[in-house]
């Protein structure tokens, strides 16, 4: 079975079992016996990998072999150089200390789809866009990192996992495509 790339829409739950109030992966993927190799919370959007191969799923999500992930993050506020350095360096989040990460202040990409519903807009508070590349991916890690430096996350889109990205494999929210799992072995 090929590896499945899926662009998870906002508010979709990373499960196949039915939910009384929200869409789940089953609303978008009718492929038997596939499971996510890693998750995104309901408030996050973007790239996910799914497979029916338990060994491959373990290989992708095992802590010692985690694929690097890149997130596009809209934050409340404008970071200065010191704030960006704090995000790049190990950051104590209370229950764990993050590894170093790659963080860049970027312009809002023209290719990004509008979120439905849109994020709240406050005229008196500017927002900024960052890309954050991490390898560990603990629960709500990116949101917790930006909050720790007083830049709350407004929108979070995972745009890359290992060699796969929404740039090289364009998918709109809710779309998926099958790829060869051997592509995971390419250098990122």
KOLTILO-18212 format. One record per residue: residue in one letter; x, y, z of N, C-alpha, C, O in turn. Coordinates in steps of 0.02 Angstrom, whole numbers, plus 32768, in hexadecimal, padded with zeros to 4 digits. Layout:
! KOLTILO-18212
aXYZXYZXYZXYZ/...
//
This chain:
! KOLTILO-18212
x802A7FC58000800080008000802C803E8000805D80418025/x801C806E7FD8804280AC7FD8803680D38019800980C5803F/x8060810480228058813380598026816880418028817C8008/x7FFA817D806E7FC881AF805C7FDB81F2807A7FE881F780B6/x7FDD822680507FE5826B80677F9F828980687F7A82838038/x7F8E82AA809F7F4B82C780A77F53830D80C37F79831880F2/x7F2D833C80A77F2C838080C17EEE838680EE7EB6838E80D6/x7EFA838181307EC3838281607EA683C881677ECA83F78176/x7E6583CE815C7E44840F81667E3F842181B07E4483F781DC/x7E36846181BC7E2A847C81FF7DED845A821E7DBB844F81FC/x7DF1844A825E7DBB842D82867DAB83E482777D7A83C98291/x7DD283C3824C7DC8837B823F7DF0835582737E2A83648280/x7DD0832282917DF182F882C37E1C82C382A37E0782A58270/x7E5782B582BF7E85828282A57E71823D82BE7E97821C82E2/x7E37822782AB7E1E81E582BC7DEF81CF82857DD481F88260/x7DE4818D82817DB58173824F7D718163826D7D40815F8249/x7D6E815B82AF7D2E814D82CE7D03818D82CB7D1C81C582CF/x7CC2818282C57C9381BA82BE7C9381E682FD7C9E81CE8334/x7C86822582F27C7E825583297C3B8277831F7C29828782E6/x7C15828483557BD282A0834C7BD082E783317B9E82FC8314/x7C06830D833B7C04835483287C38836A82F57C3183A082D9/x7C6A834282E97CA1835982BD7CB0832582877CA382E9828F/x7CCB833E824F7CE48311821C7D2282ED82367D4683078261/x7D2D82B1821D7D69828A822D7D8B827881EB7D73828A81B6/x7DC2825581F07DE6824081B37DB9821581867DC182168149/x7D8A81F181A47D5C81C6817D7D3081EE814D7D1881D3811C/x7D26822F815B7CFF8259812E7D25826980ED7D08828180BD/x7D67825C80EC7D91826E80B47DB5823380937DC582358058/x7DC381FF80BA7DEB81C780A27DC4818680A97DB4817080E0/x7DB4816780717D90812780717DC080F1805A7DB680D08027/x7DF580E880827E2980B680737E2C808880AF7E39809F80E7/x7E20804880A67E1D801B80E07E5F801481057E95801380E7/x7E59801081477E917FFE81747ECD802D81727F058017817E/x7EC3806D81637EFB809B81687EF780C181AA7EC180C981C7/x7F3180D681C27F3580F982027F67813281FC7F97812E81D5/x7F5C816782237F8C819F82217FCF818B82407FD281688272/x800481A382218048819D823E805781E38259807B820A823A/x803D81F182948041823382B27FFE825682AA7FD582448280/x7FF2828782D37FB182A882D57FB882F382D17FEE830F82D9/x7F80831382C57F79835C82CB7F3A836882F57F08834582EC/x7F3D839883227F0083A583497ECB83C4831C7EDA83DA82E5/x7E8E83C683347E5683DF830B7E61842782F57E4A843982BF/x7E828450831E7E8D8496830D7EC584A282DA7ED084DA82C5/x7EE8846C82C87F1F847282997F0B845582557EDF842B8250/x7F2D846D82227F1F845881DD7F5F843C81BF7F95844381DB/x7F57841C81867F92840C815F7FA283C381567F7883978160/x7FE183B881447FF88378812B7FFA834281618013834D8199/x7FDF8308814F7FE282CC81797FF98292814D7FEE82938110/x80188260816C8029822281497FFE81EA81677FF581E781A3/x7FE381BF813C7FBB818681527FD28148812C7FE9814C80F3/x7FCC810E814D7FE180CF812E7FBB8095814D7FA0809B8184/x7FB9805D812A7F9D801F81467FD57FF0815D7FC87FB98173/x801380078158804D7FDF816980647FF281B08080802881BA/x80587FC681E080697FD4822580B37FE2823080C6800C8258/x80DD7FBD820C81267FC782118139800D81F88161802F8218/x811C802181C0812A806381A48110809981D3813180CC81DF/x80D4809081EE80B880C0821D80E780C9825980F38101826E/x810080928273812E809482AC816F80B88298818980E182BD/x818880A8825D81C680C7824481BF8113823F81ED81388250/x818581298226817A8171821E817381948261818E81CB826B/x815081758290813F819882CE816C8187830A816481A5833F/x819A8158830281C68146833A81EF8183834F820B81A58324/x81F381918391821881CD83A7826081D2838E8278820A8383/x8282819A838482C7819E836E82CD81A78323830481B5830A/x8297819F82FF829A81A482B5826881D6829A825681D4825F/x8251820382C4821D823182AE8235825B8273826E82728270/x8208826382448216828D8209821282D6821F81E582E88246/x823E8301820682378348821581F6836381F881E0834E81C3/x81D78391821C819783AE8207819F83FA820481C08418822E/x817F841881D28180846181CD8139847A81D2810B846181B1/x813084AB81FD80EF84CA820980F0851281F38121853681FF/x80BB852881D480AF856E81C48081858781FB804A856D8204/x809785BA821F807385D0825B8064861A825880918643824F/x8024862A825E801186718264800B867F82AF7FE7865D82D3/x803086B282C6803186C3830D8015870883198014873382ED/x7FFD871183557FE38752836C801D877C83848038877083BA/x803187AE835C806A87D8836E80A187D3833A809B87AF8309/x80D687F98346810F87FC8319814E87EA8340815F880C8370/x817187B4832C81AC87A0835381E887CD834481F187E4830C/x820F87D88378824F87FA836E828687C4836B827787888372/x82C487D8836182FB87A983598303877D8398830E87418392/x82FD879B83D383048774841182CE873F841782DB8707842D/x8291874F8404825A871F8407826686E583D7825B86AC83E9/x827D86F5839B828C86C0836A82C48693838482C28657837B/x82F786B183A4832E868A83C08314865C83F8832A862383FE/x82E78675842282CA864B845782A6860F843982AA85D88453/x8281861A8402825D85E383E2828E85B083C48280857483C3/x82C685C883AB82F7859B838A831D856F83BC832F853783AC/x8327858983F7834E8566842A83228539845582E585428455/x834085098479831784E084A582EC850C84D28304853C84F0/x82AC84FB84D7827B852384FB825A84F7852F824084C2851F/x825B850D856E823D84E785A481F284F385A481DA852A85B1/x81CC84BD8595818384C28593816384A585D18127849685D2/x818B849B860681708481864481798436864A819E841F8675/x815684108620815C83C78624819383AB85F781A3837085FC/x81B083D485CC81EA83C085A4820C83FD858881EF84338585/x824A83F38573827184288553827784158509828A83DD84F9/x8266844384DD82688435849682B0842E847E82DF8446849E/x82B8840D844582F8840D842282FE844F83FC82CD847583F7/x8338845D83E18340849883B683118492837B8301845A8365/x82FB84C9836182CF84C9832782E684FF82F6830C852D8308/x82D084F982B882DE852C828682A085588281826985408275/x82A98598828B827185C8828A82828602825C82B8861F8260/x825386118230825B864A8202821C8675820481E5865B8208/x822686B6820281F086E681FB81E386ED81B0821186FF818C/x81A686DF8199819886DD8151815A870881418135871B816E/x8151871581028115873680EA80DD870180E480EB86C680DB/x809F871780E9806886E880DF806C86CE8098806F86F58068/x806D868C808F80748670804C8035867C80227FFD8674803A/x803F868E7FE38008869A7FB67FE0865C7FA47FA686607F8F/x7FFF86217FAD7FDE85E27F9B7FAF85C87FD17F8985997FC4/x7FB385E4800D7F8D85CA80457F4285D7803D7F2D860F802E/x7F1B85A380467ED285A780417EB685CE807C7ED585CF80B1/x7E7C85ED80747E5D860F80AD7E4285DC80DF7E2B85A680CC/x7E4685EC811F7E2C85BF81517DE185CB815A7DCA86048158/x7DBC859681647D75859B81707D65857B81B27D6B853E81B9/x7D4F85A181E57D4585E981E57D87860E81EA7DB985F38201/x7D88864D81D47DC6867481D77DDB8680821F7DB3867C824D/x7E1B868F82297E34869F826C7E1886E4827E7E04870B8253/x7E1786F182C07DFF873282D77E32876882C37E6E875B82C1/x7E1A87A282B47E4687DA82A07E3B881382D17E02882782DE/x7E72882D82ED7E6F886783187E98889E82F77ED4889682EB/x7E7888D582E97E99890C82C67ED6892682EC7F07893C82CE/x7ED28924832F7F09894083577F42890F83627F768923837E/x7F3B88D1834E7F6F889F835A7F86887F83187F60885A82F9/x7FC4888E83027FDC886F82C57FEA882482CF7FF4880D8307/x7FEA880082987FFC87BA829A803987AF826E804A87D98244/x805B877782788096876582528093871C823F806C86F6825B/x80BC8709820E80C286C481F8810886AB8205813986CF81F9/x810D866E821E814D864D822A814C8609820A811685EB8201/x818785EF81F8818D85A881EB81B6858C822481E985A98238/x81A08554823F81C38533827781CE84EB8263819F84C68255/x820E84D782638220849282518238846F82918267848482B1/x8215843882A28226841182DD822B83C782CA821383B28295/x824B83A182F4824F835982E8822A8330831C821B82F58310/x821A834E835581FC8325838A81B083208387819682E88389/x818C83558381814383538378811C833A83B480F2830D83AC/x8127835583EE80FF8343842980BB8365842480B0839283FB/x808C8350844E80478368844C804483B58450805C83D38480/x802783D4841D801E841C8418805F84448421805E847C843B/x80968426840D80D88444841A80E0848983FB80F784B7841E/x80CF849183BC80DA84D2839C80AF850883BD80C7853F83C9/x807184F883CC8046852983EE8063853C8433806285768447/x807D850A845680998516849780DA8540849280E7856A84BC/x81018533845E813F855A8454812F85A38447814D85CF8467/x810085B1841A80F185F7840B80D2861A844780DF86558453/x80A885F6846C808A861484A880BF862484DC80BA865784FF/x80F385FA84E18128860585128150864485058170865F8532/x814F865C84C78173869A84B6814286D484A9815387048487/x810586CD84C380D1870184BE80BB8711847780AD874B8467/x80B986DE844C80A086E48408806C86AD83FD807B867B83DD/x802F86B584187FFE867F84127FF0866C83C97FEC8698839D/x7FEA862C83BD7FDB8613837A7F93862183697F658611838F/x7F88863E832E7F45864A83147F33861482E07EF985FF82DD/x7F64860082B97F5885CE82857F9785A4827E7FCF85BE827E/x7F8D856282777FC6853582727FB9850482397F8884DF823A/x7FE7850482087FE184D881CE802284B181C7805784CE81BE/x801E846E81CB805B844681BF806484428174803884298151/x809C845B815C80A7845F811480D9842B80FA80DF842380BD/x80FC84088128812C83D58111813883A28148813883B18183/x8142836481318157832C815C818E83088135818182EC8100/x81CB83088150820282E8812D8209830480E6820B834180DD/x820B82D880B3821482EF806E81D38308804D81D583218015/x819A8300806F815A83138051814583588068814A836980A3/x812D8380803A811583C3804C80D983D4802180CD83B67FED/x80B484058038807C841D800F809584457FD3806E84547FA6/x80D584557FD280F484767F98810284427F6280F2844C7F27/x812084097F75813183D57F4480F683A87F3380F583897EFE/x80C583A47F608089837B7F56804C83A67F67802E839D7F9B/x803A83D67F3A800484047F4B7FC183DF7F557FAB83B87F2B/x7FA383EE7F8E7F6283D27F9F7F3984087FC17F53842B7FED/x7EFC84107FAF7ECF843D7FD17EB28418800E7EB583DB8010/x7E96843C803F7E7A841A80797E4783E580647E1B83F1803A/x7E4E83A980827E21837180737E398345803A7E1D8310802E/x7E6E835A80167E8883327FDF7EBF83047FF77EE183138029/x7EC982CC7FD47EFE829D7FE57F1D82827FA57F0082877F6F/x7F5782657FAD7F7882437F757FA5820C7F907FC082117FC8/x7FAD81D87F687FD881A07F7A801E81AD7F5F802681C57F27/x8051819D7F87809681A47F7380BC81637F8580A3813B7FAC/x80F6815B7F68811F81217F758142812A7FB98164815C7FC3/x813980FA7FE881598100802981A58106802681C4811F8055/x81C480EF7FEF820D80F37FEA8224813C7FE7825F814A7FF4/x81F7816A7FD7820981B17FD7821C81CA801D823F81FC8023/x820681A78051821981BA8095826481B780A1827E81D980CC/x8285818C807A82CD8183808482F781B88063833481BA806C/x82D781E5803C82FC821D801E8314824B805582F58251808A/x834C826C80498365829D8079833882DA8077832282F08042/x832B82F780B28302833480B6832D837080C4831383A880C9/
//
